[in-house]
């Protein structure tokens, strides 16, 4: 009954992400909802913003800091269960919020805002539910992964003592702006009066970021990836040194050994992130299972795949049709891809039948496809 009630409640909330994917942005409300949740504790909030690396950075931050503190972690979207978005970390180990607890706090949040005549979106309701649960768990730190942008993101409803800017890419340009400068401005707009320190992945040089930083103390970090970025930030915040941990972030270069061979899962869906994943693969002859939303840079992603194919890294592409309006159909992908690699089309419900038929398999392109691949493992 809890699952049924929870699913019904979640289904009743506005789905801004779906509207965004379908370019129906007139249905979106661009404003930060007020913080009505009565919080009895005062944790340090760490806001992680950026285009890429956000989830990996947030996960790693939670794991490092939890070695000596109690940490709440809020991320999005999820792969298998909505409970993945809300986690409690202690001693380097995580616990997802039980669905019964999520249902309980979500009902409280929805009623509170409804009584104040505020219509919450799916993301907003989950975020405020996370805050309520973290408060009950008496967290010392709360790590928040921003959703879209930063300025109007629900996570900006709280004051952040620390802000972390990860890798930037052109994304949602019709909402965030059509330049990297405009996107940086939107992301770093989360810096507020309570912000004590800002940490920036120094992707473009310090002068690029200066106009958007105000006068807060800033540390520019030149690192190899999100896990090293998180370690450097955790060390700076806590004033201690950490040994390198082997951190596995679900759906981010997640490698699984199978009797049939190797399976790699990654939610990459931009040209740069796709190139990074493909260049990180070892060996050649990989079978790529792919599914892409309509609002992605299809041609750019295909150029990245072509380059990998020319290096013999990718042997074939299996495009998975999801049957949803926001995803490209197989025929549409074929017409837009202009790929010389062998291309096969399968239905989403038939994924398990084909997934384990190859020695080297890469699943990429969307959270829903990667989540379904993980579900096929059980």
C-alpha positions in Angstrom: 0.0 0.0 0.0 2.9 2.4 0.7 4.3 1.9 -2.8 0.8 2.6 -4.3 0.2 5.7 -2.2 3.7 7.0 -2.9 3.5 6.5 -6.6 0.1 8.2 -6.7 1.4 11.2 -4.8 4.4 11.5 -7.0 2.3 11.2 -10.1 0.1 14.1 -8.9 3.1 16.5 -9.0 4.1 18.7 -11.9 6.8 17.1 -14.0 9.0 20.1 -15.1 11.7 17.8 -16.6 9.3 16.2 -19.0 8.0 19.6 -20.1 11.6 20.7 -20.6 12.5 17.7 -22.8 9.5 18.3 -25.0 10.3 22.0 -25.3 6.9 23.0 -23.6 8.6 25.5 -21.4 5.5 27.7 -21.2 4.3 25.2 -18.6 7.3 25.8 -16.3 7.4 28.2 -13.3 10.8 29.9 -13.0 11.0 30.8 -9.3 12.5 29.4 -6.2 9.7 28.2 -3.9 9.9 29.5 -0.3 11.4 27.4 2.4 8.4 26.5 4.6 10.0 23.4 6.2 10.6 24.0 9.9 14.3 22.9 10.4 15.4 22.4 14.0 19.1 21.9 13.1 21.6 24.0 11.2 23.8 21.8 9.0 26.4 23.2 6.6 25.0 23.1 3.1 27.2 22.3 0.1 25.7 23.2 -3.3 27.1 21.4 -6.3 26.3 23.2 -9.6 27.5 22.7 -13.2 26.7 21.0 -16.4 28.6 17.7 -15.9 30.2 15.9 -13.0 27.6 17.1 -10.5 26.3 13.7 -9.4 29.8 12.1 -9.2 31.1 15.1 -7.3 28.2 15.1 -4.9 28.5 11.3 -4.2 32.2 11.6 -3.6 31.8 14.6 -1.4 29.3 12.7 0.8 31.5 9.7 1.1 34.6 11.6 2.0 32.9 13.9 4.5 30.9 11.1 6.0 34.2 9.5 7.3 34.0 12.0 10.2 30.5 13.6 10.0 26.9 12.7 9.3 25.9 13.7 5.8 22.7 14.1 3.9 22.9 13.7 0.1 20.3 14.9 -2.4 20.9 14.0 -6.1 18.8 13.6 -9.3 17.5 11.9 -11.3 17.4 8.3 -10.1 18.1 5.1 -12.0 15.9 2.5 -10.3 14.1 3.9 -7.3 13.2 7.4 -6.3 14.7 6.7 -2.9 18.2 6.9 -4.5 17.8 10.7 -4.6 17.8 11.0 -0.8 20.6 9.3 1.2 22.1 9.4 4.6 25.9 8.9 4.8 27.9 7.9 7.9 31.2 6.2 8.3 31.7 6.0 4.5 28.4 4.1 4.0 25.1 5.2 2.6 21.5 4.4 3.4 18.7 5.4 1.0 15.6 6.8 2.6 13.1 3.9 3.2 10.0 4.2 0.9 7.8 4.3 4.0 9.8 7.3 5.3 9.7 9.0 2.0 5.9 8.6 1.8 5.6 10.0 5.3 7.7 13.1 4.8 6.4 13.7 1.3 2.8 13.8 2.5 3.8 16.4 5.1 5.6 18.5 2.6 2.8 18.4 0.0 0.2 19.2 2.6 2.2 22.1 4.0 2.7 23.8 0.7 -0.8 23.0 -0.5 -2.2 24.7 2.7 -0.1 27.7 1.6 -1.5 27.5 -1.9 1.8 26.6 -3.5 1.9 24.0 -6.3 5.1 22.0 -6.0 6.8 20.2 -8.9 8.1 16.7 -8.6 11.7 17.9 -8.0 10.7 20.6 -5.5 8.6 18.2 -3.4 11.4 15.6 -3.2 13.9 18.3 -2.3 11.9 19.6 0.6 11.1 16.1 1.7 14.9 15.4 1.7 15.5 18.5 3.9 12.9 17.3 6.4 14.4 13.8 6.6 18.0 15.1 6.9 16.8 17.4 9.7 15.4 14.4 11.5 18.6 12.4 10.9 20.5 15.3 12.6 23.0 15.7 9.7 26.1 17.8 10.1 26.5 18.5 6.4 24.0 18.3 3.5 25.3 18.0 -0.1 22.9 19.2 -2.7 23.1 18.5 -6.4 21.3 21.3 -8.3 18.9 20.3 -11.0 18.6 22.7 -13.9 20.8 25.8 -13.7 21.1 27.3 -10.2 19.5 30.7 -9.9 15.9 29.3 -10.1 16.6 25.8 -8.8 14.6 24.6 -5.8 17.9 23.8 -4.0 18.6 27.5 -3.9 15.8 27.9 -1.3 18.4 27.3 1.4 21.5 29.3 2.2 24.7 27.5 1.1 27.9 27.9 3.1 29.9 26.2 0.3 29.4 26.2 -3.5 31.1 23.9 -5.9 31.1 24.6 -9.7 31.9 21.5 -11.8 32.4 21.2 -15.5 30.5 23.5 -17.8 29.0 22.7 -21.2 26.4 24.2 -23.5 23.1 22.8 -22.3 19.5 23.9 -22.2 20.6 27.0 -24.0 17.1 28.3 -24.6 16.6 28.4 -20.8 20.1 29.1 -19.4 21.5 31.1 -22.3 23.4 30.4 -25.5 26.9 30.9 -24.2 29.2 29.4 -21.6 29.3 32.8 -19.9 25.5 32.9 -19.6 25.4 29.4 -18.2 28.2 30.1 -15.7 26.2 33.2 -14.5 23.1 31.1 -14.0 25.0 28.4 -12.1 26.9 30.7 -9.9 23.9 32.7 -9.0 23.4 30.3 -6.1 26.2 32.2 -4.3 24.5 34.0 -1.5 25.2 36.1 1.6 25.8 33.0 3.7 28.3 31.5 1.3 31.7 31.2 2.9 33.8 29.6 0.2 33.4 28.8 -3.5 35.3 26.0 -5.3 35.6 26.2 -9.1 36.8 23.5 -11.5 39.2 25.7 -13.4 38.1 24.7 -16.9 38.5 28.0 -18.7 41.0 30.0 -16.6 40.3 32.3 -13.6 39.4 35.4 -15.6 36.4 33.6 -17.2 34.7 33.0 -13.8 35.6 36.3 -12.0 32.5 38.3 -13.1 30.1 35.8 -11.5 31.9 35.2 -8.2 31.4 38.4 -6.2 33.8 38.8 -3.3 33.6 35.4 -1.7 36.8 33.5 -1.2 37.4 31.3 -4.2 39.6 28.3 -4.8 40.3 27.4 -8.4 41.0 23.7 -8.7 42.7 22.0 -11.7 41.9 18.3 -11.3 41.5 15.3 -13.6 37.9 14.5 -12.8 34.9 14.8 -10.4 36.3 12.4 -7.8 39.5 14.3 -7.4 37.5 17.6 -7.3 35.4 16.2 -4.5 38.4 15.1 -2.5 40.1 18.5 -2.8 36.9 20.3 -1.7 36.3 17.9 1.3 39.9 18.4 2.4 39.6 22.2 2.2 36.3 22.3 4.1 37.3 19.9 6.9 41.0 20.8 7.0 42.2 17.2 6.9 43.9 15.0 4.3 42.1 12.0 2.8 43.6 9.0 1.1 42.1 8.3 -2.3 39.0 6.2 -2.1 37.7 3.9 -4.8 34.3 5.5 -5.3 31.7 3.9 -7.5 28.9 6.2 -8.6 25.9 4.4 -10.1 25.5 4.9 -13.8 28.8 6.8 -14.2 31.5 4.6 -15.8 30.0 1.8 -13.7 31.6 -1.5 -14.9 30.0 -4.8 -14.1 31.6 -8.2 -14.8 29.2 -10.7 -16.4 29.6 -14.4 -17.4 29.3 -13.2 -21.0 31.9 -10.5 -20.6 31.9 -6.8 -19.6 29.1 -4.3 -19.1 29.7 -0.6 -18.7 26.9 1.8 -17.8 27.0 5.6 -18.2 24.3 8.2 -18.5 26.4 10.4 -20.8 24.2 12.4 -23.3 26.3 15.3 -24.6 29.0 15.2 -27.2 31.8 15.9 -24.7 30.6 13.4 -22.1 30.0 10.8 -24.8 33.6 11.3 -26.1 35.0 11.1 -22.6 33.2 7.7 -22.0 34.2 6.3 -25.3 37.8 7.3 -25.0 37.9 5.8 -21.5 36.9 2.3 -22.8 39.7 -0.2 -23.0 40.0 -2.4 -26.1 37.9 -2.5 -29.2 34.8 -4.2 -30.5 32.2 -2.7 -28.1 28.5 -3.0 -28.7 26.8 0.3 -27.9 23.2 0.3 -26.6 21.9 3.8 -27.0 18.7 5.9 -26.4 18.5 9.6 -26.7 16.0 12.3 -25.8 14.9 14.7 -28.5 16.4 17.8 -26.9 20.0 16.4 -27.1 22.7 17.4 -29.6 22.1 14.3 -31.7 24.5 15.2 -34.5 27.2 16.1 -32.1 26.8 12.9 -30.2 26.9 10.9 -33.4 30.2 12.6 -34.4 31.7 11.4 -31.1 30.5 7.9 -31.9 31.9 8.0 -35.4 35.3 9.0 -34.1 35.2 6.0 -31.7 34.0 3.8 -34.5 36.9 4.8 -36.7 39.2 3.8 -33.9 37.4 0.4 -33.8 36.2 1.0 -30.3 32.6 0.7 -31.3 31.6 -2.2 -33.5 27.9 -1.9 -33.7 25.0 0.3 -32.3 21.8 -1.1 -30.9 19.3 1.8 -30.7 16.7 1.1 -28.0 13.2 2.6 -28.8 11.6 3.8 -25.5 8.2 4.5 -27.0 7.9 7.9 -25.2 7.3 11.2 -27.0 10.4 12.8 -25.5 12.7 10.1 -26.9 13.8 9.7 -30.6 12.3 6.8 -32.4 14.7 4.4 -34.1 13.7 5.7 -37.5 14.4 9.3 -36.5 17.8 8.4 -35.0 18.6 6.6 -38.3 17.7 9.6 -40.4 19.7 12.0 -38.2 22.7 9.9 -37.3 24.4 9.5 -40.7 26.5 6.6 -39.2 28.5 4.1 -41.2 28.5 1.6 -38.3 26.1 -1.3 -38.3 22.8 -0.1 -36.7 20.1 -2.3 -35.2 16.8 -1.2 -33.7 15.1 -3.0 -30.7 12.2 -2.2 -28.4 12.7 -1.1 -24.8 10.9 -4.2 -23.4 13.3 -6.5 -25.3 16.4 -5.1 -23.8 17.2 -8.0 -21.6 16.9 -10.4 -24.5 19.8 -8.7 -26.3 21.8 -7.1 -23.6 23.8 -10.2 -22.7 24.5 -11.4 -26.2 27.8 -9.6 -26.7 31.2 -9.8 -25.0 31.7 -6.0 -24.5 28.6 -3.9 -23.9 28.2 -0.2 -23.3 24.8 1.2 -22.3 24.6 5.0 -22.7 22.5 8.0 -23.5 19.7 8.3 -20.9 19.0 7.6 -17.2 16.0 5.5 -18.0 17.9 3.2 -20.3 20.8 2.8 -17.9 18.3 2.2 -15.1 16.5 -0.5 -17.2 19.8 -2.2 -17.9 20.5 -2.3 -14.2 17.1 -3.8 -13.6 17.9 -6.5 -16.2 20.7 -7.6 -13.9 18.3 -8.7 -11.2 
